[in-house]
Amino acid sequence: MGKSEDVGYRGLVFDIQRFSLQDGPGIRTVVFLKGCPLRCLWCDNPESQSIEPEIAESPIRCIRCGNCFHVCPTGAISPDRWFIDRQKCIQCLKCVKICPSGARDLIGKEMSVEEVMKEIRKDEIFYRQSGGGVTLSGGEPAYQPQFTTCILKDCKEERIHTAVETCGAVPWKQLVRLLKFTDLVLYDLKHANPDEHKRLTGKSNDLIIDNLRKIVTYKNKMNLEVIVRIPLIPGCNDSKENILSIVEVLNSLNEIKKVHLLPYHELGTSKYEKLNRKYILKGTPRLTKNSLEEMKSLFTHKELQAHIIE
């Protein structure tokens, strides 16, 4: 059982994915938390952005029973408008509770630290055998710092390897709390240019790079591994100029040696439809294998260990 004094803390989780092989070493359980300071154009987890629960809609499951618009108190759903009018919706969840076919579902479940730990422990034998563990992702784990810290603390007390995937766009005091109980940091870096970073994600990269420098200093004091992750998005950040600028930033830090290159995909497109949002990059072609290898060579040429993570 967890030994944390803070097991009563509760947080908002939107998914727990078991048997992951791409989010740290070995077989892992990934806990996805809601809330993120960025709004990346290519975000494949748009349901993670809001810190509040949200209603997802699947028209294909709808049996047209009419229950939802009969119980909606604000007229956000009507017979001639299947999708929820998000401006009128007050999140009363009556439409979710009455739907017999699961056409509407709630994204974001409030869980206690102990409830999350119970899910994590289910695969503890696989962590031991594979050198795996737990990865906290999102969204941004540091957006719920107390809740996240308690989970990490309990994992460490039970000798479960811990990893945190972060965008770095949070105050250092929130981020450093997590690092005390973290074995591996997967640090996202989207663009080297502050203005372009803001255009693509909604915020400059000033705080992100500053926090990365602080993590490097912290790394030297603690037994902490850091891997920088770069999503490669055609037409956004895949230019040779940007890649070389990122290489320059990483080389200036000295301690950063491992890089994960994450090729663009459209696997999250359907999630935008369920949230009744427009996916701006729809139709963007994937990068070719040759293009990916060329980008990888720009890192390895500078003695960085770059790996393409499909």
Number of C-alpha atoms within 10 A of each C-alpha: 10 18 13 17 10 18 18 14 15 20 21 21 24 23 17 16 13 16 15 17 13 12 21 24 19 20 24 28 28 26 23 23 29 28 24 24 18 20 17 19 16 23 20 18 18 23 27 26 19 15 20 14 19 19 20 22 23 18 15 8 12 16 12 13 11 15 13 25 20 14 14 19 15 13 16 18 22 16 12 7 11 16 18 22 14 14 7 12 16 11 15 11 17 15 23 19 13 13 18 15 15 17 18 24 18 16 18 22 17 11 16 19 22 21 13 17 17 12 15 23 18 11 18 19 13 17 21 15 10 12 15 26 29 30 28 26 25 27 29 27 29 31 22 19 17 17 23 25 25 26 27 28 22 22 23 17 13 14 12 21 23 25 29 29 25 25 25 26 23 19 13 17 10 16 20 18 16 23 21 16 23 25 18 20 24 24 22 20 19 26 24 22 15 16 15 18 20 17 14 19 19 15 19 20 23 16 16 23 18 13 21 22 18 14 24 18 13 15 17 11 9 14 11 18 19 21 19 21 24 22 21 23 21 15 10 18 20 20 14 12 11 17 21 16 15 19 19 14 15 22 16 11 14 10 16 20 19 18 25 20 18 16 19 17 18 16 9 15 21 14 18 19 15 18 19 17 12 10 19 11 16 11 9 14 13 14 15 10 9 9 12 16 13 12 19 20 15 16 23 16 11 14 12 19 16 22 16 15 13 10
